[in-house]
Amino acid sequence: MKIYTVCGMGFGTSLMVKMTIDDILAQKGVKADVEAIDMGSAKGSTADLFVTSNDMRGSFPDVEQPIIYLDSMTDKKEIEEKITSFLDD
């Protein structure tokens, strides 16, 4: 499984979300390649899931894969709930 965490510059908040997702997946025993990227790199990229801020909703590139929009990129509980929901589908 390939997961991209996306923010404007590709480091900072997307890197924090990546580390949180890595921890969540490890606890659940799920193997995935999680990478933090910038918004420009998301365009044309293929992944099983994109995770980004709700603030990016209007400007996020058109992708065919699922996107999780987070209200808070630092809320571990929200991230865990949304990642778990995605994995359970």
Stockholm file with secondary structure:
# STOCKHOLM 1.0

chainA/1-89         MKIYTVCGMGFGTSLMVKMTIDDILAQKGVKADVEAIDMGSAKGSTADLFVTSNDMRGSFPDVEQPIIYLDSMTDKKEIEEKITSFLDD
#=GR chainA/1-89 SS CEEEEEESSSSSHHHHHHHHHHHHHHHHTCCCEEEEEEHHHHTTCCCSEEEEEGGGTTTSCCCSSCEEEESCTTCHHHHHHHHHHHHHC
#=GC SS_cons        CEEEEEESSSSSHHHHHHHHHHHHHHHHTCCCEEEEEEHHHHTTCCCSEEEEEGGGTTTSCCCSSCEEEESCTTCHHHHHHHHHHHHHC
//
